[in-house]
């Protein structure tokens, strides 16, 4: 028999029992639809998270900090040290963080030049940030100010919505983000370039007047702090602050190094400052390195660590996130398999009933020359047809349900001020895999009934009423 003969006979037999076929196929449709919708939800969440990280260019950053280097030695005679050495033993894919309290190479301008010369490095700049109060048009906002050399504007990593970048490292000019302007009540960024803005920094004041004020202040002032006010001119408005480094700390103001050097300020540039010894080598606390592509992260890190510095990148966390995504997918698949299992039992039941009803017909086919393989293939084509139809309709059902749920979620989230996004994702491999999986499950469900049909004795079947 040809394949077309098997298909024609399978379709005819299923059509004779339309209600039973419809109910059995409906079970497959519901099972596949539920499985596809849940898996698409998991894929959508993964895609949105990864897309946001890529949009912020966080995977392209490596944070460099001083330390004793990746191969700091400990004494084997010291049990605590030996335990520490065993604890630091590198697992596959893990990174060893150097001890920042150990003397190491200096992270300074010379080192910065060597890092910039590494292949794959687009930009390298010290992480110099400090808190400040920004005043514009009578309104104030507290934010972080980041020092950015003028030469790095040539890389185009910061998108300007209005104005231009400052041309050198010396003038009292700055670039402000549109999000900070929004918080300051400025609706049109185009009107801001050229305006004067006040940047107020905090400084430590150990003068006698300040100490007396702190001692006798009824408000209980804890530190002798004073404000220094500096006038700047806004030259540009940034739509996206690309220089955020591997740690997503928002810096809403960018200023040149020369202007920053003239300002008195309190500066905690990095969390690594908390672990650096006070008598350690002078230099930058942290340097952010932007690489051309995420694939360049590992080679660049290896070269930087060979220089004796520690590194950190969100690419390490991406591996952990993928493990979490995999666990979530497995959970969703386990829930969806409940419906598939019920559907497969329905297919098996339908095929067994079909064999019992067509017992005499099977005997006639075998009497006229049909082999056991021919009988098996007829019933396998029937169960496979149910799986194909159920997979196609189930995929459509899952897609329609996801559209409805996505619309409801977006309606609720927009009311809370969140942007619209697609919470479900249907990659091509998911669509094809759902159909193939439906056919496979249907064929497996039909294995027992087909074997039972192939074992029918034609003599006994022809005597069957």
VENTA-V173780 format. One record per run of one state. SS is the DSSP state (2 for helix, 1 for strand, 0 for the rest). FROM is the first residue (numbers start at 1). LEN is the number of residues. If there is no record, write none. Layout:
# VENTA-V173780
ss=SS from=FROM len=LEN
ss=SS from=FROM len=LEN
This chain:
# VENTA-V173780
ss=0 from=1 len=2
ss=2 from=3 len=14
ss=0 from=17 len=1
ss=2 from=18 len=38
ss=0 from=56 len=2
ss=2 from=58 len=3
ss=1 from=61 len=5
ss=0 from=66 len=13
ss=2 from=79 len=9
ss=0 from=88 len=21
ss=2 from=109 len=8
ss=0 from=117 len=4
ss=1 from=121 len=6
ss=0 from=127 len=2
ss=1 from=129 len=8
ss=0 from=137 len=2
ss=1 from=139 len=9
ss=0 from=148 len=2
ss=2 from=150 len=6
ss=0 from=156 len=3
ss=1 from=159 len=5
ss=0 from=164 len=9
ss=1 from=173 len=5
ss=2 from=178 len=6
ss=0 from=184 len=5
ss=2 from=189 len=3
ss=0 from=192 len=4
ss=1 from=196 len=9
ss=0 from=205 len=3
ss=2 from=208 len=9
ss=0 from=217 len=8
ss=1 from=225 len=16
ss=0 from=241 len=12
ss=1 from=253 len=3
ss=0 from=256 len=1
ss=2 from=257 len=5
ss=0 from=262 len=9
ss=2 from=271 len=5
ss=0 from=276 len=10
ss=1 from=286 len=6
ss=0 from=292 len=4
ss=2 from=296 len=11
ss=0 from=307 len=3
ss=1 from=310 len=3
ss=0 from=313 len=1
ss=2 from=314 len=44
ss=0 from=358 len=1
ss=2 from=359 len=9
ss=0 from=368 len=4
ss=2 from=372 len=44
ss=0 from=416 len=12
ss=2 from=428 len=18
ss=0 from=446 len=1
ss=2 from=447 len=8
ss=0 from=455 len=3
ss=2 from=458 len=6
ss=0 from=464 len=2
